[in-house]
Amino acid sequence: MTKIVFMGTPQFSVPILESLVENDYDVVAVVTQPDRPVGRKKVITATPVKEAALRLGLKVLQPEKISNSPEMAEIVELAPDLIVTAAFGQFLPEKLLQVPKHGAINVHASLLPKYRGGAPVHYSIMKGEKETGVTIMEMIKKMDAGGIYAQRAIPITKTDDVGIMFDKLSQVGMELLIETLPGILANEIKPIPQDESLVTFSPNITREEEIIDWNKTAEEIDWQVRGMRPWPVAHTTYEGTRWKIVAVTPLDETTTESAGTIIYRDKKQLKIACGQGTVLTVDQLQPAGKGLQEIAVFLNGSGQKVAVNQKVGQDEAK
């Protein structure tokens, strides 16, 4: 039986771990991030992968940093045949990559060489891509630069956001890994080098990128909003207060008003001018200090002071 050390952290990784166990691979250890404080009350919370590993009765290791850690020494001692990673969240040192006789493979949520890095799903949506997918790749010292064993693409629809796409890609990754693993272990599937001329990157989202630039078109702002939902959430300001913008709809109409201008409001609808004369309507938002609200609830409550011809985004630091 093939001995595997699995490394992952978020919910995306859980079905992939479960599938390895269900398909009779010997998962000798699960490596995940340490428990962290979560939410306003800072409750110390285990990662989804840790919870799944404990439920499956698997050994759990949680290094703050894997390189030269006691946990790394323990992995070396376990002498796994293969390391499988899926959204682990740490770089693996070259010394560790050399331990398994079959090396290390990664389930990466993009169609490499596009979107190397920590936020490939976010960027795929934010850039308006028509499709994304999963790549099974060999791990080398350089980030997400190893050869490709297999890929599978799926479309990005106009209703997809990061949360939905993570769920879809997790299932795709699970299926593709289980289909590909026998060929990798038998040395029948060889990794194909990535075309370096096609490489793009998806670094972790910065606070500045969360700010809505109303000079973008309505469609581009919709990409941004969906590409940051349910986290970290795009936002704007109105008269000094922050609105988290959770859902918008680009409209099939135009305006001559400048970008960021509120051009229409009634009890059920709020329309805002965007770049190139385009228009969107806000469907859901979260005002500062309050919960998520449908736009009609907001406009008939705390949003009563929102006025036509006023502007959003005037208080953001660019």
Contacts in CASP RR format, 6 or more apart in sequence:
PFRMAT RR
TARGET T0000
AUTHOR 0000-0000-0000
METHOD contacts of the structure
MODEL  1
MTKIVFMGTPQFSVPILESLVENDYDVVAVVTQPDRPVGRKKVITATPVK
EAALRLGLKVLQPEKISNSPEMAEIVELAPDLIVTAAFGQFLPEKLLQVP
KHGAINVHASLLPKYRGGAPVHYSIMKGEKETGVTIMEMIKKMDAGGIYA
QRAIPITKTDDVGIMFDKLSQVGMELLIETLPGILANEIKPIPQDESLVT
FSPNITREEEIIDWNKTAEEIDWQVRGMRPWPVAHTTYEGTRWKIVAVTP
LDETTTESAGTIIYRDKKQLKIACGQGTVLTVDQLQPAGKGLQEIAVFLN
GSGQKVAVNQKVGQDEAK
1 24 0 8 1.000
1 25 0 8 1.000
1 26 0 8 1.000
2 25 0 8 1.000
2 26 0 8 1.000
2 81 0 8 1.000
2 82 0 8 1.000
2 102 0 8 1.000
2 185 0 8 1.000
3 26 0 8 1.000
3 28 0 8 1.000
3 78 0 8 1.000
3 79 0 8 1.000
3 80 0 8 1.000
3 81 0 8 1.000
3 82 0 8 1.000
4 20 0 8 1.000
4 25 0 8 1.000
4 26 0 8 1.000
4 27 0 8 1.000
4 28 0 8 1.000
4 80 0 8 1.000
4 81 0 8 1.000
4 82 0 8 1.000
4 83 0 8 1.000
4 84 0 8 1.000
5 27 0 8 1.000
5 28 0 8 1.000
5 29 0 8 1.000
5 30 0 8 1.000
5 31 0 8 1.000
5 75 0 8 1.000
5 78 0 8 1.000
5 80 0 8 1.000
5 82 0 8 1.000
5 83 0 8 1.000
5 84 0 8 1.000
5 100 0 8 1.000
6 16 0 8 1.000
6 17 0 8 1.000
6 20 0 8 1.000
6 27 0 8 1.000
6 29 0 8 1.000
6 30 0 8 1.000
6 31 0 8 1.000
6 83 0 8 1.000
6 84 0 8 1.000
6 85 0 8 1.000
6 86 0 8 1.000
7 30 0 8 1.000
7 31 0 8 1.000
7 32 0 8 1.000
7 83 0 8 1.000
7 84 0 8 1.000
7 85 0 8 1.000
7 86 0 8 1.000
7 88 0 8 1.000
7 92 0 8 1.000
8 17 0 8 1.000
8 30 0 8 1.000
8 31 0 8 1.000
8 32 0 8 1.000
8 33 0 8 1.000
8 47 0 8 1.000
8 49 0 8 1.000
8 85 0 8 1.000
8 86 0 8 1.000
8 87 0 8 1.000
8 88 0 8 1.000
8 89 0 8 1.000
9 32 0 8 1.000
9 33 0 8 1.000
9 47 0 8 1.000
9 48 0 8 1.000
9 49 0 8 1.000
9 87 0 8 1.000
9 88 0 8 1.000
9 89 0 8 1.000
10 47 0 8 1.000
10 48 0 8 1.000
10 49 0 8 1.000
10 87 0 8 1.000
10 166 0 8 1.000
11 48 0 8 1.000
11 166 0 8 1.000
11 170 0 8 1.000
12 86 0 8 1.000
12 87 0 8 1.000
12 109 0 8 1.000
12 166 0 8 1.000
12 169 0 8 1.000
12 170 0 8 1.000
13 48 0 8 1.000
13 49 0 8 1.000
13 86 0 8 1.000
13 87 0 8 1.000
13 88 0 8 1.000
13 170 0 8 1.000
14 48 0 8 1.000
14 49 0 8 1.000
14 52 0 8 1.000
14 170 0 8 1.000
15 170 0 8 1.000
15 171 0 8 1.000
15 174 0 8 1.000
16 84 0 8 1.000
16 86 0 8 1.000
16 107 0 8 1.000
16 170 0 8 1.000
16 173 0 8 1.000
16 174 0 8 1.000
16 177 0 8 1.000
17 27 0 8 1.000
17 30 0 8 1.000
17 49 0 8 1.000
17 52 0 8 1.000
17 53 0 8 1.000
17 56 0 8 1.000
17 86 0 8 1.000
18 52 0 8 1.000
18 56 0 8 1.000
18 174 0 8 1.000
19 174 0 8 1.000
19 175 0 8 1.000
19 177 0 8 1.000
19 178 0 8 1.000
20 27 0 8 1.000
20 84 0 8 1.000
20 177 0 8 1.000
20 178 0 8 1.000
21 27 0 8 1.000
21 56 0 8 1.000
21 58 0 8 1.000
23 178 0 8 1.000
25 181 0 8 1.000
27 56 0 8 1.000
27 58 0 8 1.000
28 59 0 8 1.000
28 78 0 8 1.000
28 80 0 8 1.000
29 58 0 8 1.000
29 59 0 8 1.000
29 60 0 8 1.000
29 61 0 8 1.000
29 74 0 8 1.000
29 75 0 8 1.000
29 78 0 8 1.000
29 80 0 8 1.000
30 49 0 8 1.000
30 50 0 8 1.000
30 53 0 8 1.000
30 58 0 8 1.000
30 59 0 8 1.000
30 60 0 8 1.000
30 61 0 8 1.000
31 60 0 8 1.000
31 61 0 8 1.000
31 62 0 8 1.000
31 63 0 8 1.000
31 66 0 8 1.000
31 71 0 8 1.000
31 75 0 8 1.000
31 88 0 8 1.000
32 47 0 8 1.000
32 49 0 8 1.000
32 50 0 8 1.000
32 53 0 8 1.000
32 60 0 8 1.000
32 61 0 8 1.000
32 62 0 8 1.000
32 88 0 8 1.000
33 47 0 8 1.000
33 62 0 8 1.000
33 88 0 8 1.000
33 89 0 8 1.000
33 90 0 8 1.000
34 62 0 8 1.000
34 63 0 8 1.000
34 64 0 8 1.000
35 44 0 8 1.000
35 45 0 8 1.000
35 46 0 8 1.000
35 47 0 8 1.000
35 50 0 8 1.000
35 62 0 8 1.000
36 44 0 8 1.000
36 45 0 8 1.000
36 47 0 8 1.000
37 43 0 8 1.000
37 44 0 8 1.000
37 45 0 8 1.000
38 44 0 8 1.000
38 45 0 8 1.000
46 54 0 8 1.000
50 60 0 8 1.000
50 62 0 8 1.000
53 59 0 8 1.000
53 60 0 8 1.000
54 60 0 8 1.000
61 71 0 8 1.000
61 74 0 8 1.000
61 75 0 8 1.000
62 71 0 8 1.000
63 69 0 8 1.000
63 70 0 8 1.000
63 71 0 8 1.000
63 72 0 8 1.000
63 90 0 8 1.000
65 90 0 8 1.000
66 72 0 8 1.000
66 90 0 8 1.000
66 91 0 8 1.000
66 92 0 8 1.000
66 93 0 8 1.000
66 96 0 8 1.000
67 91 0 8 1.000
67 93 0 8 1.000
67 96 0 8 1.000
68 93 0 8 1.000
72 93 0 8 1.000
72 96 0 8 1.000
75 83 0 8 1.000
75 96 0 8 1.000
75 99 0 8 1.000
76 96 0 8 1.000
76 99 0 8 1.000
79 99 0 8 1.000
80 99 0 8 1.000
80 100 0 8 1.000
81 100 0 8 1.000
81 101 0 8 1.000
81 102 0 8 1.000
81 185 0 8 1.000
82 100 0 8 1.000
82 101 0 8 1.000
82 102 0 8 1.000
82 103 0 8 1.000
82 104 0 8 1.000
82 105 0 8 1.000
82 185 0 8 1.000
83 92 0 8 1.000
83 96 0 8 1.000
83 97 0 8 1.000
83 99 0 8 1.000
83 100 0 8 1.000
83 103 0 8 1.000
83 104 0 8 1.000
83 105 0 8 1.000
83 139 0 8 1.000
84 104 0 8 1.000
84 105 0 8 1.000
84 106 0 8 1.000
84 107 0 8 1.000
84 177 0 8 1.000
85 92 0 8 1.000
85 104 0 8 1.000
85 105 0 8 1.000
85 106 0 8 1.000
85 107 0 8 1.000
85 139 0 8 1.000
86 106 0 8 1.000
86 107 0 8 1.000
86 173 0 8 1.000
87 107 0 8 1.000
87 109 0 8 1.000
89 118 0 8 1.000
91 143 0 8 1.000
92 104 0 8 1.000
92 139 0 8 1.000
94 141 0 8 1.000
96 104 0 8 1.000
97 103 0 8 1.000
97 104 0 8 1.000
97 139 0 8 1.000
97 140 0 8 1.000
97 141 0 8 1.000
102 184 0 8 1.000
102 185 0 8 1.000
103 138 0 8 1.000
103 139 0 8 1.000
104 138 0 8 1.000
104 139 0 8 1.000
105 136 0 8 1.000
105 137 0 8 1.000
105 138 0 8 1.000
105 139 0 8 1.000
105 149 0 8 1.000
105 177 0 8 1.000
105 184 0 8 1.000
106 136 0 8 1.000
106 137 0 8 1.000
106 138 0 8 1.000
106 139 0 8 1.000
106 144 0 8 1.000
107 134 0 8 1.000
107 135 0 8 1.000
107 136 0 8 1.000
107 173 0 8 1.000
107 176 0 8 1.000
107 177 0 8 1.000
108 120 0 8 1.000
108 134 0 8 1.000
108 135 0 8 1.000
108 136 0 8 1.000
108 137 0 8 1.000
108 144 0 8 1.000
109 120 0 8 1.000
109 121 0 8 1.000
109 132 0 8 1.000
109 133 0 8 1.000
109 134 0 8 1.000
109 165 0 8 1.000
109 166 0 8 1.000
109 169 0 8 1.000
110 116 0 8 1.000
110 120 0 8 1.000
110 121 0 8 1.000
110 124 0 8 1.000
110 132 0 8 1.000
110 133 0 8 1.000
110 134 0 8 1.000
110 135 0 8 1.000
110 202 0 8 1.000
111 131 0 8 1.000
111 132 0 8 1.000
111 133 0 8 1.000
111 135 0 8 1.000
111 151 0 8 1.000
111 153 0 8 1.000
112 135 0 8 1.000
112 137 0 8 1.000
112 144 0 8 1.000
112 148 0 8 1.000
112 151 0 8 1.000
112 194 0 8 1.000
113 194 0 8 1.000
113 195 0 8 1.000
113 196 0 8 1.000
113 198 0 8 1.000
113 199 0 8 1.000
113 200 0 8 1.000
114 120 0 8 1.000
114 124 0 8 1.000
114 198 0 8 1.000
114 199 0 8 1.000
114 200 0 8 1.000
115 123 0 8 1.000
115 124 0 8 1.000
115 132 0 8 1.000
115 200 0 8 1.000
115 201 0 8 1.000
115 202 0 8 1.000
116 143 0 8 1.000
116 144 0 8 1.000
116 145 0 8 1.000
116 199 0 8 1.000
116 200 0 8 1.000
116 201 0 8 1.000
116 202 0 8 1.000
117 143 0 8 1.000
117 144 0 8 1.000
117 201 0 8 1.000
117 202 0 8 1.000
117 203 0 8 1.000
118 202 0 8 1.000
118 203 0 8 1.000
118 204 0 8 1.000
119 202 0 8 1.000
119 203 0 8 1.000
119 204 0 8 1.000
119 205 0 8 1.000
120 132 0 8 1.000
120 202 0 8 1.000
121 132 0 8 1.000
121 162 0 8 1.000
121 163 0 8 1.000
121 165 0 8 1.000
121 166 0 8 1.000
121 169 0 8 1.000
121 227 0 8 1.000
122 162 0 8 1.000
122 202 0 8 1.000
122 205 0 8 1.000
122 227 0 8 1.000
122 228 0 8 1.000
123 200 0 8 1.000
123 202 0 8 1.000
124 132 0 8 1.000
124 156 0 8 1.000
124 165 0 8 1.000
124 202 0 8 1.000
125 156 0 8 1.000
125 160 0 8 1.000
125 161 0 8 1.000
125 162 0 8 1.000
125 165 0 8 1.000
125 223 0 8 1.000
125 226 0 8 1.000
125 227 0 8 1.000
126 223 0 8 1.000
126 224 0 8 1.000
126 227 0 8 1.000
126 228 0 8 1.000
127 223 0 8 1.000
128 156 0 8 1.000
128 220 0 8 1.000
128 223 0 8 1.000
129 156 0 8 1.000
130 155 0 8 1.000
130 156 0 8 1.000
131 153 0 8 1.000
131 154 0 8 1.000
131 155 0 8 1.000
131 156 0 8 1.000
132 153 0 8 1.000
132 154 0 8 1.000
132 156 0 8 1.000
132 165 0 8 1.000
132 169 0 8 1.000
133 151 0 8 1.000
133 152 0 8 1.000
133 153 0 8 1.000
133 154 0 8 1.000
133 169 0 8 1.000
133 172 0 8 1.000
134 151 0 8 1.000
134 152 0 8 1.000
134 169 0 8 1.000
134 172 0 8 1.000
134 173 0 8 1.000
134 176 0 8 1.000
135 148 0 8 1.000
135 150 0 8 1.000
135 151 0 8 1.000
136 148 0 8 1.000
136 149 0 8 1.000
136 150 0 8 1.000
136 151 0 8 1.000
136 173 0 8 1.000
136 176 0 8 1.000
136 177 0 8 1.000
136 180 0 8 1.000
136 184 0 8 1.000
137 144 0 8 1.000
137 146 0 8 1.000
137 147 0 8 1.000
137 148 0 8 1.000
137 149 0 8 1.000
137 191 0 8 1.000
138 146 0 8 1.000
138 147 0 8 1.000
138 149 0 8 1.000
138 191 0 8 1.000
139 146 0 8 1.000
140 146 0 8 1.000
140 147 0 8 1.000
145 194 0 8 1.000
146 191 0 8 1.000
146 193 0 8 1.000
146 194 0 8 1.000
147 191 0 8 1.000
147 192 0 8 1.000
147 193 0 8 1.000
147 194 0 8 1.000
148 191 0 8 1.000
148 192 0 8 1.000
148 193 0 8 1.000
148 194 0 8 1.000
149 180 0 8 1.000
149 184 0 8 1.000
149 189 0 8 1.000
149 190 0 8 1.000
149 191 0 8 1.000
149 192 0 8 1.000
150 176 0 8 1.000
150 179 0 8 1.000
150 180 0 8 1.000
150 189 0 8 1.000
151 176 0 8 1.000
152 172 0 8 1.000
152 173 0 8 1.000
152 175 0 8 1.000
152 176 0 8 1.000
154 168 0 8 1.000
154 169 0 8 1.000
154 172 0 8 1.000
156 165 0 8 1.000
160 168 0 8 1.000
160 226 0 8 1.000
161 226 0 8 1.000
161 227 0 8 1.000
161 229 0 8 1.000
161 230 0 8 1.000
162 226 0 8 1.000
162 227 0 8 1.000
162 228 0 8 1.000
162 229 0 8 1.000
162 230 0 8 1.000
162 231 0 8 1.000
163 229 0 8 1.000
163 230 0 8 1.000
180 189 0 8 1.000
182 188 0 8 1.000
183 189 0 8 1.000
205 228 0 8 1.000
205 232 0 8 1.000
208 318 0 8 1.000
210 228 0 8 1.000
210 232 0 8 1.000
210 233 0 8 1.000
210 234 0 8 1.000
210 235 0 8 1.000
211 234 0 8 1.000
211 235 0 8 1.000
211 236 0 8 1.000
211 313 0 8 1.000
211 316 0 8 1.000
211 318 0 8 1.000
212 221 0 8 1.000
212 224 0 8 1.000
212 225 0 8 1.000
212 234 0 8 1.000
212 235 0 8 1.000
212 236 0 8 1.000
212 245 0 8 1.000
212 312 0 8 1.000
212 313 0 8 1.000
213 221 0 8 1.000
213 318 0 8 1.000
214 221 0 8 1.000
214 236 0 8 1.000
214 259 0 8 1.000
214 260 0 8 1.000
214 272 0 8 1.000
214 273 0 8 1.000
214 274 0 8 1.000
214 275 0 8 1.000
214 312 0 8 1.000
214 313 0 8 1.000
215 259 0 8 1.000
215 274 0 8 1.000
215 275 0 8 1.000
216 224 0 8 1.000
216 274 0 8 1.000
216 275 0 8 1.000
217 250 0 8 1.000
217 274 0 8 1.000
217 275 0 8 1.000
217 276 0 8 1.000
217 278 0 8 1.000
218 248 0 8 1.000
218 250 0 8 1.000
218 251 0 8 1.000
218 274 0 8 1.000
218 275 0 8 1.000
218 278 0 8 1.000
218 279 0 8 1.000
218 280 0 8 1.000
219 250 0 8 1.000
219 278 0 8 1.000
220 274 0 8 1.000
221 234 0 8 1.000
221 248 0 8 1.000
221 250 0 8 1.000
221 274 0 8 1.000
221 280 0 8 1.000
222 248 0 8 1.000
222 249 0 8 1.000
222 250 0 8 1.000
222 280 0 8 1.000
224 234 0 8 1.000
225 234 0 8 1.000
225 245 0 8 1.000
225 246 0 8 1.000
225 247 0 8 1.000
225 248 0 8 1.000
227 234 0 8 1.000
228 234 0 8 1.000
229 246 0 8 1.000
229 247 0 8 1.000
233 244 0 8 1.000
233 245 0 8 1.000
233 246 0 8 1.000
233 286 0 8 1.000
234 244 0 8 1.000
234 245 0 8 1.000
235 242 0 8 1.000
235 243 0 8 1.000
235 244 0 8 1.000
235 245 0 8 1.000
236 242 0 8 1.000
236 243 0 8 1.000
236 245 0 8 1.000
236 312 0 8 1.000
236 313 0 8 1.000
236 316 0 8 1.000
237 243 0 8 1.000
237 312 0 8 1.000
237 313 0 8 1.000
237 314 0 8 1.000
237 315 0 8 1.000
237 316 0 8 1.000
238 306 0 8 1.000
238 310 0 8 1.000
238 312 0 8 1.000
238 313 0 8 1.000
239 305 0 8 1.000
239 310 0 8 1.000
239 315 0 8 1.000
240 314 0 8 1.000
240 315 0 8 1.000
241 287 0 8 1.000
241 288 0 8 1.000
242 287 0 8 1.000
242 288 0 8 1.000
243 285 0 8 1.000
243 286 0 8 1.000
243 287 0 8 1.000
243 288 0 8 1.000
243 312 0 8 1.000
244 285 0 8 1.000
244 286 0 8 1.000
245 282 0 8 1.000
245 284 0 8 1.000
245 285 0 8 1.000
246 283 0 8 1.000
246 284 0 8 1.000
246 285 0 8 1.000
246 286 0 8 1.000
246 292 0 8 1.000
247 282 0 8 1.000
247 283 0 8 1.000
247 284 0 8 1.000
248 280 0 8 1.000
248 281 0 8 1.000
248 282 0 8 1.000
248 283 0 8 1.000
249 280 0 8 1.000
249 281 0 8 1.000
249 283 0 8 1.000
250 278 0 8 1.000
250 279 0 8 1.000
250 280 0 8 1.000
251 271 0 8 1.000
251 278 0 8 1.000
251 279 0 8 1.000
251 280 0 8 1.000
251 281 0 8 1.000
253 279 0 8 1.000
254 277 0 8 1.000
254 278 0 8 1.000
254 279 0 8 1.000
255 261 0 8 1.000
255 263 0 8 1.000
255 273 0 8 1.000
255 277 0 8 1.000
255 278 0 8 1.000
255 279 0 8 1.000
256 277 0 8 1.000
257 263 0 8 1.000
257 273 0 8 1.000
257 277 0 8 1.000
258 273 0 8 1.000
258 311 0 8 1.000
259 273 0 8 1.000
259 274 0 8 1.000
259 275 0 8 1.000
259 277 0 8 1.000
260 272 0 8 1.000
260 273 0 8 1.000
260 274 0 8 1.000
260 311 0 8 1.000
260 312 0 8 1.000
260 313 0 8 1.000
261 272 0 8 1.000
261 273 0 8 1.000
261 309 0 8 1.000
261 310 0 8 1.000
261 311 0 8 1.000
262 270 0 8 1.000
262 271 0 8 1.000
262 272 0 8 1.000
262 273 0 8 1.000
262 306 0 8 1.000
262 307 0 8 1.000
262 308 0 8 1.000
262 309 0 8 1.000
262 310 0 8 1.000
262 311 0 8 1.000
262 312 0 8 1.000
263 271 0 8 1.000
263 272 0 8 1.000
263 273 0 8 1.000
263 279 0 8 1.000
263 308 0 8 1.000
263 309 0 8 1.000
264 270 0 8 1.000
264 271 0 8 1.000
264 308 0 8 1.000
265 271 0 8 1.000
265 299 0 8 1.000
265 306 0 8 1.000
265 307 0 8 1.000
265 308 0 8 1.000
266 299 0 8 1.000
267 296 0 8 1.000
267 299 0 8 1.000
267 300 0 8 1.000
268 295 0 8 1.000
268 296 0 8 1.000
268 299 0 8 1.000
269 281 0 8 1.000
269 295 0 8 1.000
269 299 0 8 1.000
270 281 0 8 1.000
270 282 0 8 1.000
270 295 0 8 1.000
270 298 0 8 1.000
270 299 0 8 1.000
270 306 0 8 1.000
271 279 0 8 1.000
271 280 0 8 1.000
271 281 0 8 1.000
272 279 0 8 1.000
272 280 0 8 1.000
272 281 0 8 1.000
272 282 0 8 1.000
272 312 0 8 1.000
273 279 0 8 1.000
274 280 0 8 1.000
281 295 0 8 1.000
282 295 0 8 1.000
283 294 0 8 1.000
283 295 0 8 1.000
284 292 0 8 1.000
284 293 0 8 1.000
284 294 0 8 1.000
284 295 0 8 1.000
285 292 0 8 1.000
285 293 0 8 1.000
285 295 0 8 1.000
285 298 0 8 1.000
286 292 0 8 1.000
286 293 0 8 1.000
287 293 0 8 1.000
287 298 0 8 1.000
287 302 0 8 1.000
287 303 0 8 1.000
290 302 0 8 1.000
299 306 0 8 1.000
END
